[in-house]
Amino acid sequence: MTANGSSGAQTAAEHHPTALRTTTCGALRLADAGRRVRLCGWVDRRRDHGGLVFIDLRDRYGRTQLVFDPERSGAEVMAAAQRLHVEDVVAASGTVAARAEGARNPRLATGAVEVHVDALEVLNRAAPPPFEVGAPGREGDEVSMETRMRYRYVDLRRPAMQERLRFRHRLHMELRRALDAQGFIEVETPILTRSTPEGARDYLVPSRVHPGSFYALPQSPQLFKQLLMVAGFDRYFQIARCFRDEDLRADRQPEFTQLDLEMAFVEEEDVFAAIEAALAEIWRALCPGRELSVPFPRLPYDEALLRYGTDRPDLRNPLVIQDVTALAGRAQLEFLRAAAHARDKGNKPAGAVRALVVPAGAGKLSRKDLDGLGALVAPAGAKGVGWLRVGEDGALSGPLHKGFAGPLAGELMAATGARHGDLILMVADAHAEIAARACGLLRTELGRRLGLVEQRRDAPLWVVDFPYFEYDADTGAMIACRHPFTQPRREDVSYLDSDPLRVRTRAYDLVLNGIELGSGSIRNHDPELQRRVLQVLGYSEQESEQRFGFLLEALASGAPPHGGAALGLDRLCAVLLGLDNLREVVAFPKTTSASCLLTRAPAPVEPAQLKALGIALTA
């Protein structure tokens, strides 16, 4: 990327003339010296040096220096140039000239030339901008996100923002090329559809012509892409707009864009191969020097929780969680033994003690640091973190040392691989998942704080074999961990009726550097199996027909085995650019309260509009 925010490589569009300009502000080079041009753009900077006026003119292609002097420009043009302010929109005509050797700007693609202006037209005056747009180094990054979102049309003039949206455009184009080469075709699916269970609340749209009925904005094109498989379009994709009415975070927006794809006559490995090939093309085209090795590793969900404490692990972090439950069951500390021997209502083992060994951590974390770890794991539900330092002679010290006295200390060292200078952290809980997720938080934070994460490489993986069902904590009802159109693993189908919590899905997540990029599954193509899943979720036969009859009917008409996935493109773009907030790669994002500061949406509507829809608002 060049300093003016452009990629450096010129394209035909950078030179393409229009009725108002002969070229753009990023196109001129030394070879253009002597050429007469007309440029249009925004005043980026104005410098008045006595008899000379210098103006940097900016558009999305770059910047060009304009020179106004009395001999070439004339009194009228000079006076107009002196009245210009930043962000005024102008058209300037003149002759391209080479800059003097000592006056060239190597940071600009156009830095070897300037335009000596003899005609100037002010196309529009600009009010003082709410913040400085500026060139690289003066980009307004210190301005609050709220202000940037309120004046997004100004914020999007910044070279950094324009480069991010250019990058996003290239990402979409490369994906289309890569999937087209694999035989996929792009098909658009409806935005106005019916509400289906997708794991989040729907945005509802009232129907005027069908009073009392509502459309739902799609959380994904899930059912329609399955119908396309039934229709014989064996390789479909779409860059789809989707909507979810849920609480927002930095990595979520209420409306988002995803790469959606589906394939017929496939199993998991076929879907993986198609996506891996497309992403490898993306890395080659957009991330030179960053290698993406294929195939990606596969990691079962249970193993991910055991080893990393999360179902979206960052494999660039070398820390690995270890299970020391058996040893803790013999420890001389009651709370360790209680967690190790805890059982659930069905008298099955439920508790766990997990350990995390931090190499050379004994000298890297102070007592104050260690005391602060309890607050770090509290969001996982853990009550605290115990620790042990390994001394020179292998002796253990710290709050847990009495629990692992004598031979048990040696067993712990052997089991965990801890050595002199290492730090052993432990979390015990009557619920194994709490202990695992707490250690996962420790692993992530310590990997970051101690600089253990290999930032120069990318580590993608597929997490597989997710549980199909869970109990809703609020209602106690059985719900699908994902959507209910996923196929159970073949060996687990028999548990649908007898022990549904044992059922695993043929679902999978794509994780990159600890961030979930997308998910997918092999679908139910057998209508009877689909009915059984809906029955487990509490749908009566009548409810299933009412809500999903069109799908069940389609599956019964000759549905092929099929599966697919969806990748969040907002998130992928942000990851590739090294950005933490999705709003940096979305043209017109919303706040964490799902409001648009620019248009002030959502907003009340006229009573007549509500009346036409048959809607009355309560107080």
C-alpha positions as CSV (number, residue, x, y, z in Angstrom):
1,M,0.0,0.0,0.0
2,T,1.4,3.4,-0.8
3,A,1.4,6.4,1.5
4,N,-1.5,8.0,-0.2
5,G,-3.8,5.1,0.7
6,S,-3.9,3.5,-2.7
7,S,-2.5,0.1,-3.6
8,G,0.1,1.6,-5.9
9,A,-0.9,-0.5,-8.9
10,Q,-2.8,1.7,-11.4
11,T,-6.0,0.4,-13.1
12,A,-7.8,1.5,-16.2
13,A,-10.4,3.3,-14.0
14,E,-7.7,5.6,-12.6
15,H,-7.2,7.0,-16.1
16,H,-10.7,6.8,-17.4
17,P,-12.0,10.2,-18.5
18,T,-15.5,11.5,-17.7
19,A,-17.4,14.6,-18.9
20,L,-15.9,16.6,-16.0
21,R,-12.3,15.3,-15.7
22,T,-9.7,13.9,-18.0
23,T,-7.9,11.8,-15.3
24,T,-7.9,11.3,-11.6
25,C,-5.8,12.5,-8.7
26,G,-3.8,9.3,-8.4
27,A,-2.9,8.7,-12.0
28,L,-0.3,11.3,-13.1
29,R,3.4,10.3,-13.5
30,L,6.6,11.8,-14.9
31,A,5.6,10.4,-18.4
32,D,2.6,12.8,-18.3
33,A,4.8,15.9,-18.1
34,G,3.6,18.5,-20.7
35,R,0.1,17.0,-20.9
36,R,-2.9,19.2,-20.3
37,V,-5.4,17.8,-17.8
38,R,-8.5,18.6,-15.9
39,L,-8.8,17.1,-12.4
40,C,-11.8,17.1,-10.0
41,G,-11.7,16.4,-6.3
42,W,-11.7,17.7,-2.7
43,V,-9.3,20.3,-1.4
44,D,-7.1,18.3,1.0
45,R,-4.6,21.1,2.0
46,R,-3.9,24.7,1.0
47,R,-0.6,26.4,1.5
48,D,-0.1,30.0,0.7
49,H,3.5,30.9,0.1
50,G,3.3,34.6,-0.7
51,G,3.0,34.8,-4.4
52,L,2.4,31.0,-4.9
53,V,-0.5,28.9,-3.7
54,F,-0.2,25.1,-3.4
55,I,-3.2,22.9,-3.1
56,D,-3.3,19.1,-2.6
57,L,-6.4,17.9,-4.5
58,R,-7.7,14.5,-3.3
59,D,-10.1,11.8,-4.7
60,R,-10.3,8.1,-3.9
61,Y,-7.4,7.3,-6.2
62,G,-4.8,9.6,-4.5
63,R,-3.6,13.2,-4.3
64,T,-2.0,15.6,-6.8
65,Q,-0.3,18.9,-6.0
66,L,-1.8,21.9,-7.8
67,V,0.3,25.0,-8.2
68,F,-1.1,28.5,-8.7
69,D,1.2,31.4,-9.6
70,P,0.3,34.8,-11.0
71,E,2.0,34.4,-14.4
72,R,0.3,31.2,-15.4
73,S,-2.9,31.4,-13.4
74,G,-3.9,35.0,-13.7
75,A,-5.4,37.3,-11.1
76,E,-8.9,35.9,-11.1
77,V,-7.8,32.2,-10.7
78,M,-5.3,33.3,-8.0
79,A,-8.0,35.1,-6.1
80,A,-10.3,32.0,-6.3
81,A,-7.5,29.7,-5.1
82,Q,-6.8,31.9,-2.1
83,R,-10.5,31.7,-1.1
84,L,-10.6,27.9,-1.1
85,H,-11.1,25.9,2.1
86,V,-10.5,22.3,2.9
87,E,-13.1,19.9,1.5
88,D,-14.3,22.4,-1.1
89,V,-15.1,20.5,-4.3
90,V,-13.3,21.9,-7.4
91,A,-12.3,21.3,-11.0
92,A,-8.8,22.5,-11.9
93,S,-7.3,22.6,-15.5
94,G,-3.7,23.0,-16.3
95,T,-0.4,21.5,-17.5
96,V,1.5,18.6,-15.9
97,A,5.1,19.5,-15.0
98,A,7.9,17.6,-13.3
99,R,8.7,18.8,-9.9
100,A,12.2,19.9,-9.1
101,E,14.4,17.1,-7.8
102,G,14.5,18.4,-4.3
103,A,10.8,19.1,-4.1
104,R,9.6,15.6,-5.0
105,N,7.5,13.6,-2.5
106,P,8.5,9.9,-2.5
107,R,5.6,9.0,-0.3
108,L,3.1,9.9,-3.0
109,A,2.6,7.9,-6.2
110,T,2.1,11.3,-7.9
111,G,4.9,12.9,-5.9
112,A,7.2,13.5,-8.9
113,V,4.8,15.8,-10.7
114,E,2.5,18.8,-10.2
115,V,-0.2,20.6,-12.2
116,H,0.3,24.2,-13.0
117,V,-3.3,25.5,-13.0
118,D,-4.7,28.1,-15.4
119,A,-8.5,27.5,-14.8
120,L,-10.4,26.8,-11.6
121,E,-14.1,26.0,-11.1
122,V,-15.6,25.7,-7.7
123,L,-18.1,22.9,-8.0
124,N,-19.3,23.2,-4.4
125,R,-18.4,24.9,-1.2
126,A,-18.0,22.8,1.9
127,A,-19.0,23.7,5.5
128,P,-16.1,23.3,8.0
129,P,-15.7,19.5,8.5
130,P,-16.4,18.0,11.9
131,F,-12.9,16.6,11.9
132,E,-9.9,16.7,9.7
133,V,-10.0,14.2,6.8
134,G,-6.4,14.7,5.8
135,A,-3.8,12.6,4.3
136,P,-1.9,9.7,5.9
137,G,-0.6,10.8,9.2
138,R,-3.5,13.3,9.6
139,E,-6.4,10.9,9.3
140,G,-8.6,11.7,12.3
141,D,-8.1,8.3,14.0
142,E,-8.2,10.0,17.4
143,V,-11.8,11.1,16.7
144,S,-14.5,9.1,18.6
145,M,-16.2,6.3,16.7
146,E,-19.6,8.0,17.5
147,T,-18.5,11.2,15.8
148,R,-17.2,9.3,12.8
149,M,-20.4,7.3,12.5
150,R,-22.5,10.5,12.8
151,Y,-20.6,12.1,9.9
152,R,-19.8,8.9,8.0
153,Y,-19.9,10.6,4.6
154,V,-16.9,12.7,5.8
155,D,-15.2,9.8,7.6
156,L,-15.4,7.7,4.3
157,R,-13.3,10.3,2.6
158,R,-10.3,9.4,4.7
159,P,-7.7,7.4,2.7
160,A,-7.6,4.7,5.4
161,M,-11.4,4.1,5.1
162,Q,-11.3,4.2,1.3
163,E,-8.5,1.6,1.3
164,R,-10.5,-0.7,3.6
165,L,-13.6,-0.6,1.3
166,R,-11.4,-1.1,-1.7
167,F,-9.9,-4.1,0.0
168,R,-13.4,-5.4,0.8
169,H,-14.4,-5.0,-2.9
170,R,-11.4,-7.0,-3.9
171,L,-12.2,-9.7,-1.4
172,H,-15.7,-10.1,-2.8
173,M,-14.4,-10.2,-6.4
174,E,-11.7,-12.8,-5.6
175,L,-14.2,-15.0,-3.8
176,R,-16.5,-14.8,-6.9
177,R,-13.7,-15.7,-9.2
178,A,-12.5,-18.6,-7.0
179,L,-16.0,-20.1,-6.6
180,D,-16.8,-19.6,-10.3
181,A,-13.7,-21.6,-11.1
182,Q,-15.0,-24.4,-8.9
183,G,-18.3,-24.6,-10.8
184,F,-20.5,-22.6,-8.3
185,I,-23.2,-20.3,-9.5
186,E,-24.5,-17.3,-7.7
187,V,-28.3,-17.2,-7.0
188,E,-30.1,-14.5,-5.1
189,T,-32.6,-15.6,-2.4
190,P,-35.5,-13.6,-0.9
191,I,-35.1,-10.9,1.7
192,L,-38.8,-11.0,2.7
193,T,-39.4,-14.5,4.0
194,R,-41.0,-16.3,7.0
195,S,-39.7,-16.6,10.5
196,T,-37.7,-19.8,11.1
197,P,-35.6,-20.9,14.1
198,E,-32.0,-19.8,13.5
199,G,-30.8,-19.2,17.0
200,A,-31.5,-15.5,17.3
201,R,-34.5,-13.1,17.1
202,D,-35.8,-12.2,13.7
203,Y,-36.4,-8.7,12.4
204,L,-40.1,-8.7,11.5
205,V,-41.8,-6.8,8.7
206,P,-45.6,-6.3,8.8
207,S,-47.5,-7.0,5.7
208,R,-50.0,-4.3,4.5
209,V,-51.8,-6.6,2.1
210,H,-52.0,-9.5,4.6
211,P,-53.1,-7.7,7.8
212,G,-51.9,-9.4,11.0
213,S,-49.2,-11.4,9.1
214,F,-45.4,-10.7,9.1
215,Y,-42.4,-11.3,7.0
216,A,-39.1,-12.0,8.6
217,L,-35.7,-10.7,7.3
218,P,-33.5,-13.7,6.8
219,Q,-30.9,-14.6,9.5
220,S,-29.4,-16.7,6.6
221,P,-30.6,-18.1,3.3
222,Q,-30.6,-21.5,5.0
223,L,-33.9,-23.0,3.8
224,F,-33.7,-21.5,0.3
225,K,-30.3,-22.8,-0.4
226,Q,-31.5,-26.3,0.7
227,L,-34.4,-25.9,-1.8
228,L,-31.9,-25.0,-4.5
229,M,-30.1,-28.3,-3.8
230,V,-33.5,-30.1,-4.2
231,A,-33.9,-28.2,-7.5
232,G,-30.7,-29.6,-8.9
233,F,-28.3,-26.6,-8.5
234,D,-25.6,-28.7,-7.0
235,R,-23.1,-25.8,-6.3
236,Y,-24.7,-22.5,-5.2
237,F,-23.2,-19.5,-3.6
238,Q,-24.3,-16.0,-2.7
239,I,-22.8,-12.9,-1.1
240,A,-25.9,-12.5,1.1
241,R,-27.2,-9.8,3.3
242,C,-28.5,-11.2,6.6
243,F,-30.2,-9.8,9.7
244,R,-30.3,-10.7,13.4
245,D,-32.0,-8.9,16.2
246,E,-29.6,-9.6,19.0
247,D,-27.3,-7.8,21.4
248,L,-24.3,-6.4,19.5
249,R,-20.6,-6.6,20.1
250,A,-17.6,-5.2,18.3
251,D,-17.6,-8.3,16.1
252,R,-21.4,-8.2,15.3
253,Q,-23.8,-6.0,13.5
254,P,-27.6,-6.3,13.2
255,E,-27.2,-6.5,9.4
256,F,-24.2,-8.3,8.0
257,T,-22.8,-9.9,4.8
258,Q,-21.9,-13.5,4.5
259,L,-20.5,-15.8,1.9
260,D,-23.2,-18.4,1.7
261,L,-22.7,-21.7,-0.2
262,E,-24.2,-25.1,-0.5
263,M,-23.2,-28.3,-2.3
264,A,-25.1,-31.5,-3.3
265,F,-23.8,-35.1,-3.2
266,V,-21.1,-34.2,-0.6
267,E,-19.8,-35.0,2.8
268,E,-17.9,-32.7,5.2
269,E,-14.5,-33.1,3.5
270,D,-15.9,-31.9,0.1
271,V,-17.2,-28.7,1.7
272,F,-14.0,-28.2,3.6
273,A,-12.0,-28.6,0.4
274,A,-14.1,-26.1,-1.6
275,I,-13.8,-23.4,1.1
276,E,-10.1,-24.1,1.8
277,A,-9.3,-23.7,-1.9
278,A,-11.3,-20.4,-2.1
279,L,-9.6,-19.0,0.9
280,A,-6.1,-20.0,-0.3
281,E,-6.8,-18.0,-3.5
282,I,-7.8,-15.0,-1.3
283,W,-4.6,-15.2,0.7
284,R,-2.5,-15.4,-2.5
285,A,-4.3,-12.5,-4.1
286,L,-4.7,-10.2,-1.1
287,C,-2.2,-11.2,1.5
288,P,1.2,-11.7,-0.2
289,G,3.8,-13.1,2.1
290,R,1.1,-14.7,4.4
291,E,1.0,-18.4,3.7
292,L,-2.2,-20.3,4.3
293,S,-1.5,-24.0,4.4
294,V,-4.2,-26.5,3.4
295,P,-5.8,-28.7,4.4
296,F,-6.8,-27.1,7.7
297,P,-6.6,-29.2,10.9
298,R,-9.8,-30.8,12.2
299,L,-10.5,-30.7,15.9
300,P,-13.5,-32.3,17.7
301,Y,-15.5,-29.9,19.9
302,D,-14.9,-31.9,23.1
303,E,-11.2,-31.9,22.5
304,A,-11.2,-28.2,21.8
305,L,-12.8,-27.5,25.2
306,L,-10.4,-29.9,26.9
307,R,-7.2,-28.5,25.4
308,Y,-8.1,-24.9,24.8
309,G,-11.2,-24.1,26.9
310,T,-13.1,-22.7,23.9
311,D,-14.6,-23.9,20.7
312,R,-12.7,-21.2,18.8
313,P,-9.1,-21.7,19.9
314,D,-6.2,-19.6,18.6
315,L,-3.6,-22.3,17.7
316,R,-0.9,-19.6,17.4
317,N,-0.9,-19.7,21.3
318,P,1.3,-22.5,22.5
319,L,-0.4,-22.9,25.9
320,V,-2.5,-26.1,26.3
321,I,-4.9,-26.9,29.1
322,Q,-4.4,-30.2,30.9
323,D,-6.8,-32.4,32.8
324,V,-5.5,-33.1,36.3
325,T,-8.8,-34.2,37.8
326,A,-7.6,-37.7,38.8
327,L,-4.5,-36.2,40.6
328,A,-6.6,-33.5,42.3
329,G,-9.0,-36.2,43.6
330,R,-6.1,-37.4,45.8
331,A,-4.9,-33.9,46.8
332,Q,-4.8,-32.7,50.4
333,L,-7.2,-29.8,49.7
334,E,-10.9,-30.4,50.2
335,F,-12.1,-28.0,47.4
336,L,-9.9,-29.9,44.8
337,R,-11.2,-33.3,45.9
338,A,-14.8,-32.0,45.9
339,A,-14.5,-30.8,42.4
340,A,-12.8,-33.9,41.2
341,H,-15.5,-36.2,42.7
342,A,-18.5,-34.0,41.8
343,R,-21.4,-35.8,40.1
344,D,-24.5,-34.7,38.3
345,K,-28.2,-35.5,39.1
346,G,-27.8,-38.8,37.1
347,N,-24.7,-39.7,39.3
348,K,-22.4,-39.2,36.4
349,P,-19.0,-37.5,36.8
350,A,-19.5,-33.8,36.4
351,G,-16.6,-31.8,38.0
352,A,-13.0,-31.3,36.8
353,V,-9.7,-29.7,37.7
354,R,-7.9,-28.2,34.8
355,A,-4.3,-26.9,34.7
356,L,-2.4,-24.5,32.6
357,V,1.5,-24.6,32.6
358,V,3.0,-21.2,31.8
359,P,6.7,-21.8,30.7
360,A,9.0,-19.6,32.8
361,G,5.9,-18.0,34.2
362,A,7.1,-18.1,37.8
363,G,9.3,-15.1,37.1
364,K,7.0,-13.3,34.7
365,L,3.9,-12.9,36.8
366,S,4.0,-11.0,40.1
367,R,1.9,-11.8,43.2
368,K,-0.3,-8.9,42.2
369,D,-0.7,-10.3,38.7
370,L,-1.7,-13.7,40.1
371,D,-4.2,-12.3,42.5
372,G,-5.9,-10.5,39.6
373,L,-6.5,-13.8,37.7
374,G,-9.6,-14.5,39.8
375,A,-11.4,-11.5,38.2
376,L,-10.4,-12.7,34.8
377,V,-12.1,-16.1,35.1
378,A,-15.2,-14.8,36.9
379,P,-17.2,-14.3,33.6
380,A,-16.9,-18.1,33.1
381,G,-18.5,-18.7,36.5
382,A,-15.2,-19.9,38.1
383,K,-14.6,-19.0,41.8
384,G,-10.9,-18.4,41.5
385,V,-7.5,-19.5,40.3
386,G,-5.0,-21.5,42.3
387,W,-1.3,-21.5,41.5
388,L,2.0,-23.2,42.1
389,R,5.6,-22.0,41.3
390,V,8.2,-24.7,40.4
391,G,11.5,-24.0,42.2
392,E,15.0,-25.0,41.2
393,D,14.9,-28.3,42.9
394,G,11.4,-29.1,41.7
395,A,9.8,-28.0,44.9
396,L,6.4,-26.4,44.6
397,S,5.4,-23.2,46.3
398,G,2.2,-21.2,46.3
399,P,-1.4,-21.5,47.7
400,L,-1.8,-25.1,46.4
401,H,1.5,-26.5,47.6
402,K,0.0,-28.3,50.6
403,G,-2.4,-30.1,48.3
404,F,0.4,-31.7,46.3
405,A,2.9,-32.6,49.0
406,G,5.2,-35.6,48.8
407,P,5.0,-38.1,45.9
408,L,1.9,-36.3,44.5
409,A,4.1,-33.3,43.6
410,G,6.3,-35.5,41.4
411,E,3.2,-37.0,39.8
412,L,1.9,-33.5,39.0
413,M,5.2,-32.4,37.5
414,A,5.3,-35.6,35.4
415,A,1.7,-35.3,34.3
416,T,1.9,-31.6,33.3
417,G,5.5,-31.5,32.0
418,A,6.2,-28.5,34.3
419,R,9.9,-27.6,34.9
420,H,12.0,-25.3,37.0
421,G,10.7,-21.7,36.7
422,D,7.3,-22.7,35.3
423,L,4.0,-21.6,36.7
424,I,1.1,-24.0,37.2
425,L,-2.4,-22.5,37.2
426,M,-5.4,-24.5,38.3
427,V,-9.2,-24.0,38.1
428,A,-11.5,-26.5,40.0
429,D,-15.2,-26.6,39.6
430,A,-18.1,-29.0,40.1
431,H,-19.0,-28.3,36.4
432,A,-16.2,-29.4,34.0
433,E,-17.2,-26.9,31.3
434,I,-16.8,-24.0,33.8
435,A,-13.3,-25.2,34.7
436,A,-12.4,-25.6,31.0
437,R,-13.8,-22.2,29.9
438,A,-12.1,-20.4,32.8
439,C,-8.7,-21.9,31.8
440,G,-9.5,-20.9,28.2
441,L,-9.8,-17.3,29.4
442,L,-6.5,-17.6,31.2
443,R,-4.9,-19.1,28.1
444,T,-6.0,-16.3,25.9
445,E,-5.1,-13.5,28.3
446,L,-1.7,-14.9,29.2
447,G,-0.9,-15.6,25.6
448,R,-1.5,-12.0,24.8
449,R,0.1,-10.5,27.9
450,L,3.3,-12.6,27.7
451,G,3.7,-12.2,23.9
452,L,3.3,-15.9,23.3
453,V,1.0,-15.7,20.2
454,E,2.8,-16.0,16.9
455,Q,1.4,-12.9,15.1
456,R,3.2,-13.5,11.8
457,R,1.3,-16.6,10.9
458,D,-2.4,-17.6,10.4
459,A,-3.8,-20.7,12.1
460,P,-7.1,-21.8,10.6
461,L,-8.9,-25.0,11.8
462,W,-12.3,-26.8,11.5
463,V,-14.0,-27.5,14.8
464,V,-16.3,-30.5,14.4
465,D,-18.7,-32.8,16.2
466,F,-20.7,-30.2,18.1
467,P,-23.5,-31.3,20.4
468,Y,-26.9,-31.1,18.8
469,F,-29.2,-30.2,21.7
470,E,-29.1,-28.4,25.0
471,Y,-31.6,-27.2,27.6
472,D,-32.5,-23.6,27.5
473,A,-31.5,-22.1,30.9
474,D,-34.5,-19.8,31.0
475,T,-37.3,-22.1,29.8
476,G,-35.9,-25.6,30.5
477,A,-37.0,-26.6,26.9
478,M,-34.8,-28.6,24.6
479,I,-33.3,-26.4,21.9
480,A,-30.9,-26.9,19.0
481,C,-27.4,-25.6,19.7
482,R,-27.3,-24.6,16.0
483,H,-30.3,-24.7,13.6
484,P,-32.4,-27.8,13.5
485,F,-31.8,-28.6,9.8
486,T,-28.4,-30.2,10.6
487,Q,-28.0,-33.9,10.2
488,P,-27.1,-35.9,13.3
489,R,-24.0,-38.0,13.2
490,R,-25.0,-41.4,11.8
491,E,-23.9,-43.3,14.9
492,D,-25.9,-41.0,17.2
493,V,-29.3,-41.1,15.4
494,S,-30.4,-43.9,17.7
495,Y,-30.1,-41.5,20.7
496,L,-32.6,-39.0,19.3
497,D,-35.5,-40.6,21.2
498,S,-33.6,-42.1,24.2
499,D,-30.8,-39.7,25.1
500,P,-30.8,-36.6,22.8
501,L,-28.1,-34.8,24.8
502,R,-25.7,-37.5,23.5
503,V,-26.4,-36.7,19.9
504,R,-23.6,-34.9,18.0
505,T,-24.1,-33.0,14.8
506,R,-22.4,-33.1,11.5
507,A,-21.8,-29.4,12.0
508,Y,-18.5,-27.6,11.8
509,D,-17.0,-24.1,12.5
510,L,-14.2,-22.4,10.7
511,V,-11.9,-20.7,13.2
512,L,-9.0,-18.4,12.3
513,N,-6.6,-17.1,14.9
514,G,-9.2,-17.5,17.7
515,I,-12.0,-15.9,15.7
516,E,-15.0,-17.8,14.3
517,L,-15.2,-17.0,10.6
518,G,-18.2,-19.1,9.8
519,S,-20.1,-22.3,10.3
520,G,-22.0,-25.0,8.4
521,S,-23.1,-28.6,8.4
522,I,-24.3,-31.5,6.4
523,R,-28.1,-31.1,6.3
524,N,-31.0,-33.4,6.8
525,H,-32.1,-34.6,3.4
526,D,-34.4,-37.3,4.7
527,P,-37.8,-35.8,5.6
528,E,-38.5,-38.4,8.3
529,L,-35.2,-37.7,10.0
530,Q,-36.0,-34.0,9.9
531,R,-39.4,-34.7,11.5
532,R,-37.7,-36.7,14.3
533,V,-35.4,-33.7,15.0
534,L,-38.3,-31.3,15.2
535,Q,-40.2,-33.7,17.5
536,V,-37.2,-33.7,19.9
537,L,-37.4,-29.9,19.9
538,G,-41.0,-30.1,21.0
539,Y,-42.8,-29.4,17.7
540,S,-46.0,-31.3,17.2
541,E,-46.7,-32.9,13.8
542,Q,-49.2,-30.1,13.1
543,E,-46.7,-27.4,14.1
544,S,-44.0,-29.0,12.0
545,E,-46.3,-29.0,9.0
546,Q,-47.4,-25.4,9.6
547,R,-43.9,-24.0,9.9
548,F,-41.8,-26.3,7.8
549,G,-44.3,-28.0,5.6
550,F,-42.8,-26.5,2.4
551,L,-39.3,-27.8,3.4
552,L,-40.6,-31.3,4.3
553,E,-42.5,-31.5,1.1
554,A,-39.4,-30.5,-0.9
555,L,-37.2,-33.0,0.9
556,A,-39.8,-35.7,0.1
557,S,-39.7,-34.8,-3.6
558,G,-36.2,-36.1,-4.1
559,A,-33.6,-34.2,-2.1
560,P,-29.9,-35.2,-2.6
561,P,-27.5,-35.4,0.3
562,H,-26.2,-31.9,0.7
563,G,-24.3,-29.5,3.0
564,G,-22.7,-26.1,3.0
565,A,-21.4,-23.3,5.1
566,A,-21.5,-19.5,5.6
567,L,-18.5,-17.2,6.3
568,G,-18.9,-13.7,7.7
569,L,-17.3,-11.4,5.2
570,D,-17.4,-8.4,7.5
571,R,-15.4,-10.4,10.0
572,L,-13.1,-12.0,7.4
573,C,-12.2,-8.6,6.0
574,A,-11.5,-7.2,9.4
575,V,-9.3,-10.1,10.3
576,L,-7.3,-9.8,7.1
577,L,-6.7,-6.1,7.7
578,G,-5.8,-6.7,11.4
579,L,-8.7,-4.7,12.7
580,D,-10.6,-5.4,15.9
581,N,-13.9,-3.7,15.1
582,L,-16.2,-4.6,12.2
583,R,-17.4,-1.1,11.9
584,E,-14.0,-0.2,10.3
585,V,-14.9,-2.3,7.2
586,V,-18.6,-1.6,7.0
587,A,-19.6,1.5,5.0
588,F,-22.5,2.6,7.1
589,P,-22.4,0.6,10.4
590,K,-24.7,0.8,13.4
591,T,-23.9,1.3,17.1
592,T,-24.0,-1.4,19.8
593,S,-27.6,-0.4,20.4
594,A,-28.4,-1.2,16.7
595,S,-29.0,2.5,15.9
596,C,-27.7,4.5,12.9
597,L,-26.2,7.8,14.1
598,L,-26.2,9.1,10.6
599,T,-29.8,8.6,9.6
600,R,-31.1,8.4,13.2
601,A,-32.7,5.1,12.5
602,P,-34.8,3.4,13.9
603,A,-37.3,6.3,14.1
604,P,-41.0,6.7,14.7
605,V,-43.3,6.6,11.7
606,E,-46.4,8.5,10.9
607,P,-49.7,7.3,12.4
608,A,-51.1,6.9,8.9
609,Q,-48.4,4.3,8.1
610,L,-49.3,2.3,11.1
611,K,-53.0,2.5,10.4
612,A,-52.4,1.1,6.8
613,L,-50.6,-1.8,8.4
614,G,-53.3,-2.4,11.0
615,I,-50.8,-1.8,13.9
616,A,-51.5,0.1,17.1
617,L,-48.7,0.9,19.5
618,T,-49.1,0.3,23.2
619,A,-47.8,2.9,25.6
